[in-house]
Amino acid sequence: MQVTAGKVAAPSSYIRQLIHRSPPRWQNACLSTEPATLKIHRTSYSKGVNDSQRERLIELVNQLAIKRGRFTLASGRESSYYVDMRRATLHHEAGPLIGHVMLDMLEEAGFGPDDVDAVGGLTMGADPVATAIMHAAASRGLDIDAFVVRKEAKDHGMKRQIEGPDIAGRDVVILEDTSTTAGSPIQALEAARAAGAHVLAVAVVVDRATGARERIEAYGVPYLAALQLDDLGLEPQL
C-alpha cells in the first residue's frame, strides 16, 4: 500500500505498526476518528532530531572516512588527508544516515520530495549516495528514483550512458560523495542535461572547499553540501 499525504484505507493493526515504526519526520502522524483510516500530516524534522542524525554522521565520517598522511588527489593536488567517503557511504550505519541527512538538506534548501523526481551522479562515488536517498525517501512513503551516470555510453546493447529509470523531462539532483574540482558532478550534470533532464541542483555529502562550489554555480545551479570541512575538524587543502 502506498501512503501519501491525505487519507488511506488501512487495517487498524497496520496503522498502529506504521505509526510506531515511522521515521521522525512522520512522528506527528495521527489517526482520524474513522477506525480504518490513516491521516498523515507531513511535518518538518525538529531541530533536535535533525541535529542528532547529522552529529552522528559527522562522528562516523571522522571514524571511517578520514585518513591522514600524504595523498595525491584525482585532481593532481597534494593533501595531508584523504576523505575516502566510500568507507562511509557503504557502511551499514553511515550509509542510511547519509540518505536521511541528504534528503533533509535538500528539503531545507527548497527541493522537497514534490520537487525532485530522481537523484544520481557519476559512477561510482555517487551511486551509494543515490540509493541511500532513494531508500530514505521510500521509508517515508515518498517516491524518488535513483540513476547512475556512466563515464561514457556503452558501445553495445542499448548504448546508454545513464542507467536506471528514464530521466528525460524530469527534475533531478546530481550527487557526489565529495568533490575537489567538481569534475565528476559536472560530467554527470552535462550528461543529465543531454538526456533531457532538468537539473535542479548539485549536492555532495562533504564539501572540500577547493573551488567545487564556484565551478558548479557557474553552470547556473545551486551547490549544496551536508558537511563542511570544519564539521570534521579539517582545514582546506588549496
C-alpha positions as CSV (number, residue, x, y, z in Angstrom):
1,M,0.0,0.0,0.0
2,Q,1.4,3.4,-0.9
3,V,0.9,6.1,1.8
4,T,0.8,9.7,0.8
5,A,-0.5,12.9,2.4
6,G,-4.2,12.5,3.0
7,K,-6.4,9.6,3.8
8,V,-5.5,6.0,3.1
9,A,-7.6,3.0,3.8
10,A,-5.7,0.5,6.0
11,P,-6.3,-2.1,8.7
12,S,-6.2,-0.7,12.2
13,S,-3.3,-3.1,13.2
14,Y,-1.3,-1.9,10.2
15,I,-2.0,1.7,11.1
16,R,-0.6,1.2,14.7
17,Q,2.5,-0.5,13.3
18,L,3.1,2.2,10.7
19,I,2.9,5.0,13.3
20,H,5.2,3.1,15.7
21,R,7.8,2.4,13.0
22,S,7.7,5.8,11.3
23,P,10.9,7.8,10.9
24,P,11.0,11.1,12.9
25,R,9.5,13.1,10.0
26,W,6.3,11.3,10.3
27,Q,6.0,11.0,14.1
28,N,3.3,13.7,14.2
29,A,1.1,11.4,12.2
30,C,-2.3,11.0,13.7
31,L,-5.3,8.8,13.3
32,S,-8.7,10.1,12.3
33,T,-11.8,9.1,14.2
34,E,-12.6,6.7,11.5
35,P,-11.2,3.3,12.6
36,A,-9.9,2.2,9.2
37,T,-8.5,5.5,8.0
38,L,-5.0,6.8,8.3
39,K,-4.5,10.5,8.1
40,I,-0.9,11.7,7.8
41,H,0.2,15.3,8.4
42,R,3.6,15.9,7.0
43,T,5.8,18.0,9.3
44,S,9.4,19.0,9.2
45,Y,12.1,17.5,11.4
46,S,12.5,19.2,14.7
47,K,15.9,20.8,15.0
48,G,17.0,18.3,17.7
49,V,16.2,15.2,15.7
50,N,17.9,16.6,12.6
51,D,21.0,17.7,14.6
52,S,21.3,14.3,16.3
53,Q,21.4,12.5,12.9
54,R,23.8,14.9,11.5
55,E,26.1,14.8,14.5
56,R,26.2,11.0,14.4
57,L,27.0,11.2,10.7
58,I,29.9,13.5,11.5
59,E,31.2,11.1,14.1
60,L,31.0,8.2,11.6
61,V,32.6,10.1,8.7
62,N,35.5,11.0,11.0
63,Q,35.9,7.4,12.2
64,L,35.5,5.7,8.9
65,A,36.5,8.0,6.1
66,I,39.2,10.5,7.2
67,K,42.7,9.2,6.5
68,R,45.8,11.3,7.4
69,G,49.1,11.2,5.5
70,R,50.3,12.4,2.1
71,F,47.9,11.8,-0.7
72,T,47.6,12.8,-4.4
73,L,44.0,13.5,-5.3
74,A,42.3,12.7,-8.6
75,S,42.8,16.4,-9.4
76,G,46.5,16.0,-9.1
77,R,46.6,18.1,-5.9
78,E,48.5,17.1,-2.8
79,S,46.7,16.7,0.5
80,S,47.6,15.9,4.1
81,Y,44.4,13.9,4.5
82,Y,42.1,11.9,2.3
83,V,38.3,11.8,2.5
84,D,37.6,8.2,1.5
85,M,33.8,8.5,1.5
86,R,33.1,5.0,0.2
87,R,34.1,3.8,3.7
88,A,31.1,5.8,5.0
89,T,28.6,5.6,2.1
90,L,28.8,1.8,2.0
91,H,28.8,1.4,5.8
92,H,25.7,-0.3,7.5
93,E,25.0,2.7,9.8
94,A,26.6,5.7,8.0
95,G,25.0,4.8,4.6
96,P,21.4,5.0,5.7
97,L,22.2,8.1,7.8
98,I,23.6,9.8,4.7
99,G,20.3,9.2,2.9
100,H,18.2,10.8,5.6
101,V,20.6,13.7,6.2
102,M,20.9,14.5,2.4
103,L,17.1,14.2,2.0
104,D,16.6,16.7,4.8
105,M,19.2,19.0,3.4
106,L,17.5,19.1,0.0
107,E,14.1,19.8,1.6
108,E,15.5,22.6,3.8
109,A,17.1,24.1,0.6
110,G,13.7,24.1,-1.1
111,F,13.9,20.8,-3.0
112,G,11.3,18.7,-1.3
113,P,10.0,15.3,-2.5
114,D,7.3,17.0,-4.6
115,D,10.1,18.8,-6.5
116,V,12.7,16.1,-7.0
117,D,11.9,13.1,-9.3
118,A,15.3,11.4,-9.2
119,V,18.8,11.7,-7.9
120,G,22.1,10.3,-9.2
121,G,25.6,11.1,-10.4
122,L,28.8,9.8,-12.0
123,T,29.6,6.2,-11.0
124,M,30.9,5.2,-8.6
125,G,31.1,7.8,-5.9
126,A,27.6,9.0,-6.3
127,D,26.0,5.5,-6.6
128,P,25.6,4.6,-2.9
129,V,24.5,8.2,-2.1
130,A,21.7,8.0,-4.7
131,T,20.5,4.6,-3.4
132,A,20.6,5.8,0.2
133,I,18.4,8.8,-0.7
134,M,16.1,6.6,-2.6
135,H,15.7,4.2,0.3
136,A,15.4,7.0,2.9
137,A,12.6,8.6,0.8
138,A,10.8,5.2,0.4
139,S,11.0,4.7,4.2
140,R,8.9,7.9,4.5
141,G,6.4,6.9,1.9
142,L,8.0,9.2,-0.8
143,D,8.9,8.4,-4.4
144,I,12.4,9.4,-5.5
145,D,14.2,7.3,-8.1
146,A,18.0,6.8,-8.4
147,F,20.1,6.7,-11.6
148,V,23.7,6.0,-12.5
149,V,25.8,8.1,-14.9
150,R,28.5,6.1,-16.7
151,K,31.7,7.9,-17.6
152,E,30.8,7.1,-21.3
153,A,28.0,5.4,-23.0
154,K,28.2,1.7,-23.6
155,D,29.2,0.5,-27.0
156,H,26.7,-2.3,-27.0
157,G,23.1,-3.2,-26.0
158,M,21.0,0.0,-25.6
159,K,24.2,2.1,-25.6
160,R,23.1,4.2,-22.7
161,Q,25.2,6.5,-20.6
162,I,22.6,6.9,-17.9
163,E,21.2,3.7,-16.2
164,G,18.0,3.4,-14.3
165,P,14.6,4.9,-14.8
166,D,14.4,7.4,-17.7
167,I,15.2,10.9,-16.6
168,A,14.1,12.8,-19.8
169,G,11.8,15.6,-18.8
170,R,12.2,15.0,-15.1
171,D,13.6,17.2,-12.3
172,V,16.8,15.7,-10.9
173,V,19.6,16.4,-8.4
174,I,23.2,15.5,-9.3
175,L,25.1,13.8,-6.4
176,E,28.6,13.2,-5.3
177,D,30.1,11.9,-2.1
178,T,32.8,14.6,-2.1
179,S,34.4,16.7,-4.7
180,T,37.6,18.7,-5.2
181,T,37.3,20.4,-8.5
182,A,33.7,19.4,-9.4
183,G,34.9,17.4,-12.4
184,S,32.7,14.4,-11.7
185,P,29.4,16.2,-10.9
186,I,29.9,18.5,-13.9
187,Q,30.3,15.5,-16.2
188,A,27.1,14.0,-14.7
189,L,25.3,17.3,-14.9
190,E,26.1,17.6,-18.6
191,A,25.1,14.0,-19.3
192,A,21.8,14.5,-17.5
193,R,21.0,17.7,-19.4
194,A,21.9,15.9,-22.7
195,A,19.4,13.2,-21.7
196,G,16.7,15.8,-21.4
197,A,16.6,16.1,-17.6
198,H,16.1,19.4,-15.7
199,V,19.0,19.6,-13.2
200,L,17.8,21.4,-10.0
201,A,21.0,21.3,-8.0
202,V,24.2,19.5,-7.3
203,A,24.5,18.0,-3.8
204,V,27.5,16.5,-2.1
205,V,28.0,14.8,1.3
206,V,31.3,16.6,2.1
207,D,32.5,19.8,0.6
208,R,36.3,20.0,0.5
209,A,36.3,23.9,0.0
210,T,38.6,23.7,-3.0
211,G,36.5,25.5,-5.6
212,A,33.8,23.0,-6.5
213,R,31.1,25.3,-5.4
214,E,32.2,28.1,-7.7
215,R,32.5,25.8,-10.7
216,I,29.1,24.2,-10.2
217,E,27.3,27.6,-9.7
218,A,28.8,28.7,-13.0
219,Y,26.5,26.2,-14.6
220,G,23.5,28.0,-13.2
221,V,22.6,25.5,-10.4
222,P,23.0,25.7,-6.6
223,Y,25.7,23.7,-4.9
224,L,24.7,22.0,-1.6
225,A,26.8,20.2,1.0
226,A,25.6,18.3,4.0
227,L,29.0,18.6,5.8
228,Q,31.8,21.2,5.7
229,L,35.4,20.6,6.5
230,D,35.1,22.5,9.8
231,D,32.4,20.0,10.8
232,L,35.2,17.3,10.5
233,G,37.9,19.4,12.1
234,L,39.8,19.7,8.8
235,E,41.4,22.7,7.1
236,P,41.1,23.3,3.3
237,Q,43.9,22.0,1.2
238,L,44.4,24.6,-1.5
